[in-house]
């Protein structure tokens, strides 16, 4: 039996009488195979988890959930920070929404060359791309989680020899004023630890990274502040949010630091807060989250 589409009720489009808009409605935790374009214009296959949302007007009962999945299926699946806003605009257009948000989380792999022998291996980084379309204004966010080594300045100072060190996670979320490659942000964060991490180290490499960390001790506070200083000096980065967690090797707890700051995109023309200048270089904003 053939059923005419026009004969099937479109329940989502029925009016709603409660006069309540919904901030975000859509789908989340949907995985898709994608390819990420890097700064060398090479494509890297990976698997991304998407969240896709629109703002729902108070007079509309529901959104069309299937359209989110249709858009992903129809898309070429090749993404970069330069092309990601196209997906957001498509979602807003297809769902007739004034405000739309799309985010994708994925592991991104980079080749790391050991510092002495040059042996190469792949290191993975957790990445999120996000974009918000509000009217005609698009805000892009990039978040990366970068592992580094941290060596304790206090331990080095008070000990006759040696110092405790550990692996740390630096997580930075930045709003973009100008284009910024994922690899650029990763390398910026790697540079702020006591030493970088490498999947493969031969004995000359292990000697090098041990001594490098010893000569560059940093508290969790130092890493957070050094990242914030770099962000404040980088015109590509607007508002930012940074967390650093040291997985302490001599304690059964982590050390943690968090810092928020930065300037919004000048195109937004955000008026200064009535309370005066904000913290860490911001003009009253709460930063990117």
C-alpha positions as CSV (number, residue, x, y, z in Angstrom):
1,X,0.0,0.0,0.0
2,X,1.3,3.4,-0.9
3,X,0.9,6.1,1.7
4,X,0.9,9.7,0.6
5,X,3.3,11.8,2.6
6,X,0.8,14.6,2.8
7,X,-1.6,12.3,4.6
8,X,0.8,11.7,7.5
9,X,0.5,14.3,10.3
10,X,3.6,16.5,10.9
11,X,3.3,16.5,14.7
12,X,6.5,18.4,15.3
13,X,5.1,21.4,13.4
14,X,1.9,21.6,15.4
15,X,1.6,24.8,17.5
16,X,2.4,24.8,21.2
17,X,0.4,26.9,23.7
18,X,2.7,27.0,26.7
19,X,4.6,30.0,25.4
20,X,8.1,28.7,26.4
21,X,11.1,28.7,24.0
22,X,13.7,26.0,24.3
23,X,17.3,27.0,24.5
24,X,18.8,24.0,22.8
25,X,17.1,21.0,21.3
26,X,18.6,18.4,18.9
27,X,20.7,15.3,18.9
28,X,24.0,14.3,20.6
29,X,26.4,11.4,20.8
30,X,26.1,10.5,17.1
31,X,29.3,9.2,15.6
32,X,30.4,9.6,12.0
33,X,33.5,8.9,10.0
34,X,35.2,12.1,9.1
35,X,38.4,13.5,7.7
36,X,40.2,16.5,9.3
37,X,42.3,18.8,7.2
38,X,45.5,19.8,8.8
39,X,47.7,22.9,8.2
40,X,49.7,21.0,5.5
41,X,46.4,20.5,3.7
42,X,46.5,16.8,4.3
43,X,43.3,14.9,5.3
44,X,43.4,12.6,8.4
45,X,40.6,10.0,8.9
46,X,39.1,9.7,12.3
47,X,35.7,9.2,14.0
48,X,33.9,12.2,15.4
49,X,31.1,12.4,17.9
50,X,28.6,15.2,17.1
51,X,26.2,17.3,19.1
52,X,23.7,19.4,17.0
53,X,21.2,21.8,18.5
54,X,18.8,24.6,17.5
55,X,16.8,27.1,19.6
56,X,13.1,26.3,19.4
57,X,10.5,29.1,19.1
58,X,7.8,29.1,21.8
59,X,5.0,28.5,19.3
60,X,6.6,25.4,17.8
61,X,6.0,22.0,19.4
62,X,9.1,20.2,18.3
63,X,12.1,20.2,16.0
64,X,12.7,17.8,13.1
65,X,15.3,15.4,14.6
66,X,15.8,13.4,11.4
67,X,17.1,16.4,9.6
68,X,20.2,16.6,11.7
69,X,21.2,13.1,10.7
70,X,20.3,13.8,7.1
71,X,22.7,16.8,7.0
72,X,25.6,14.7,8.4
73,X,24.9,11.9,5.9
74,X,24.8,14.4,3.0
75,X,27.9,16.3,4.0
76,X,31.2,15.4,2.5
77,X,32.6,14.6,5.9
78,X,35.8,16.7,5.4
79,X,36.2,19.3,8.1
80,X,38.5,22.1,9.2
81,X,38.1,25.2,11.3
82,X,37.7,27.1,8.0
83,X,34.9,24.9,6.7
84,X,33.1,24.0,9.9
85,X,30.8,27.1,9.9
86,X,29.3,25.8,6.6
87,X,27.8,22.9,8.5
88,X,26.3,25.2,11.1
89,X,24.7,27.4,8.5
90,X,23.2,24.4,6.8
91,X,21.7,23.1,10.0
92,X,20.2,26.6,10.7
93,X,18.8,26.8,7.2
94,X,17.3,23.3,7.1
95,X,15.7,23.6,10.5
96,X,14.6,27.3,10.1
97,X,16.4,28.3,13.2
98,X,17.8,31.7,14.3
99,X,20.3,30.2,16.7
100,X,22.2,26.9,16.1
101,X,25.1,25.1,17.7
102,X,27.2,22.2,16.3
103,X,30.1,20.6,18.1
104,X,32.3,17.6,17.1
105,X,34.7,15.7,19.4
106,X,37.4,13.5,17.9
107,X,40.9,12.1,18.5
108,X,43.5,13.9,16.3
109,X,46.9,12.3,15.7
110,X,50.2,14.1,15.1
111,X,53.6,12.7,14.2
112,X,56.1,13.3,16.9
113,X,59.9,13.1,16.3
114,X,62.0,12.1,19.3
115,X,64.3,15.0,20.3
116,X,67.7,13.3,19.7
117,X,67.2,10.2,17.5
118,X,64.4,11.6,15.5
119,X,62.4,8.4,15.6
120,X,58.8,9.2,14.7
121,X,55.6,8.0,16.3
122,X,51.9,9.0,16.5
123,X,50.5,10.9,19.6
124,X,46.8,11.4,19.9
125,X,45.1,14.5,21.2
126,X,41.4,15.0,22.2
127,X,39.9,17.9,20.1
128,X,36.6,19.7,20.0
129,X,35.4,22.0,17.2
130,X,32.3,24.0,17.9
131,X,30.5,26.8,16.2
132,X,27.4,28.9,17.3
133,X,25.3,30.8,14.8
134,X,23.2,33.5,16.4
135,X,21.4,35.5,13.7
136,X,24.2,36.5,11.3
137,X,27.0,36.2,13.9
138,X,29.2,33.0,14.1
139,X,31.4,32.2,17.1
140,X,34.0,29.4,16.6
141,X,35.6,27.5,19.5
142,X,38.5,25.1,19.5
143,X,39.4,22.9,22.5
144,X,42.3,20.6,22.8
145,X,43.6,18.4,25.6
146,X,47.4,18.2,25.5
147,X,49.6,15.9,27.7
148,X,52.9,17.3,29.0
149,X,55.4,16.6,31.7
150,X,55.6,18.8,34.8
151,X,58.5,18.8,37.3
152,X,58.0,20.3,40.7
153,X,60.2,23.4,41.5
154,X,59.9,22.9,45.2
155,X,61.0,19.3,45.0
156,X,64.0,20.3,42.9
157,X,65.0,23.1,45.3
158,X,64.8,21.2,48.6
159,X,66.3,17.9,47.4
160,X,70.0,17.2,47.1
161,X,69.3,15.2,44.0
162,X,66.3,14.4,41.8
163,X,62.8,15.9,41.8
164,X,59.3,14.4,41.4
165,X,57.7,14.8,38.1
166,X,54.5,13.6,36.5
167,X,52.3,13.6,33.4
168,X,49.9,16.6,33.2
169,X,46.9,17.5,31.1
170,X,46.5,21.0,29.7
171,X,43.0,21.6,28.4
172,X,42.4,24.9,26.6
173,X,39.2,26.2,25.0
174,X,39.6,29.3,22.9
175,X,37.3,31.5,20.9
176,X,38.8,32.4,17.6
177,X,39.3,36.0,16.3
178,X,41.4,34.8,13.4
179,X,42.1,31.3,11.8
180,X,44.1,29.0,14.0
181,X,45.2,25.5,13.1
182,X,44.6,22.6,15.6
183,X,48.3,21.8,15.3
184,X,49.3,25.4,16.2
185,X,47.3,25.3,19.4
186,X,48.6,21.9,20.4
187,X,52.2,23.0,19.9
188,X,51.6,26.2,21.9
189,X,50.4,24.2,24.9
190,X,53.1,21.6,24.6
191,X,55.7,24.4,24.9
192,X,54.3,25.5,28.3
193,X,55.0,22.3,30.2
194,X,58.4,21.3,31.7
195,X,58.8,18.9,28.7
196,X,56.8,17.4,25.8
197,X,55.6,13.8,25.7
198,X,56.7,11.3,23.0
199,X,55.3,7.8,22.4
200,X,58.7,6.4,21.5
201,X,61.9,7.4,23.2
202,X,65.3,5.7,22.8
203,X,67.9,6.0,25.5
204,X,69.5,9.2,24.2
205,X,66.0,10.7,23.9
206,X,65.0,9.6,27.5
207,X,68.2,11.3,28.8
208,X,67.3,14.4,26.9
209,X,63.7,14.8,28.1
210,X,64.7,13.9,31.7
211,X,67.3,16.7,31.8
212,X,65.1,19.1,29.9
213,X,62.3,18.7,32.5
214,X,64.8,19.1,35.3
215,X,66.0,22.4,33.8
216,X,62.5,23.7,33.3
217,X,60.5,23.1,36.6
218,X,56.9,24.3,36.7
219,X,54.1,24.3,39.2
220,X,50.6,23.7,37.9
221,X,50.1,27.5,38.5
222,X,53.1,28.3,36.3
223,X,51.8,26.3,33.4
224,X,48.3,27.9,33.6
225,X,49.8,31.4,33.7
226,X,52.3,30.8,30.9
227,X,49.4,29.6,28.7
228,X,47.3,32.6,29.5
229,X,50.2,35.0,28.8
230,X,50.7,33.3,25.4
231,X,47.0,33.6,24.6
232,X,46.8,37.2,25.6
233,X,49.7,37.9,23.2
234,X,48.2,36.0,20.3
235,X,45.8,38.0,18.1
236,X,44.1,34.9,16.8
237,X,42.8,34.0,20.2
238,X,39.9,35.8,21.9
239,X,38.3,34.7,25.1
240,X,39.8,31.5,26.6
241,X,39.4,29.0,29.4
242,X,42.4,26.9,30.6
243,X,42.7,24.0,33.0
244,X,45.8,22.2,34.1
245,X,45.9,19.0,36.1
246,X,49.0,17.4,37.4
247,X,48.6,13.7,38.2
248,X,50.9,13.9,41.2
249,X,53.5,11.1,41.5
250,X,54.0,11.5,45.2
251,X,50.4,12.1,46.3
252,X,47.1,10.3,45.9
253,X,45.5,13.4,44.5
254,X,45.9,15.8,41.6
255,X,47.1,19.4,41.6
256,X,44.7,21.6,39.6
257,X,44.7,25.2,38.2
258,X,42.1,27.1,36.2
259,X,42.3,30.4,34.5
260,X,39.9,32.4,32.3
261,X,40.5,35.6,30.3
262,X,41.1,37.0,26.9
263,X,39.4,39.6,24.6
264,X,36.3,39.0,22.5
265,X,36.4,39.4,18.8
266,X,36.5,43.1,18.0
267,X,33.7,42.5,15.5
268,X,31.4,41.6,18.4
269,X,31.8,45.1,19.8
270,X,31.0,44.0,23.3
271,X,30.6,47.0,25.7
272,X,32.8,46.9,28.8
273,X,31.3,45.7,32.0
274,X,30.1,48.4,34.4
275,X,32.4,46.8,37.0
276,X,35.4,47.9,35.0
277,X,38.1,45.7,33.5
278,X,37.8,42.0,33.8
279,X,40.4,39.6,35.0
280,X,43.4,38.3,33.1
281,X,43.1,40.7,30.2
282,X,39.4,40.4,29.6
283,X,36.9,43.2,29.6
284,X,34.4,41.7,31.8
285,X,33.7,38.5,29.9
286,X,33.6,35.1,31.6
287,X,35.7,33.6,28.8
288,X,35.1,30.6,26.5
289,X,33.7,27.4,28.1
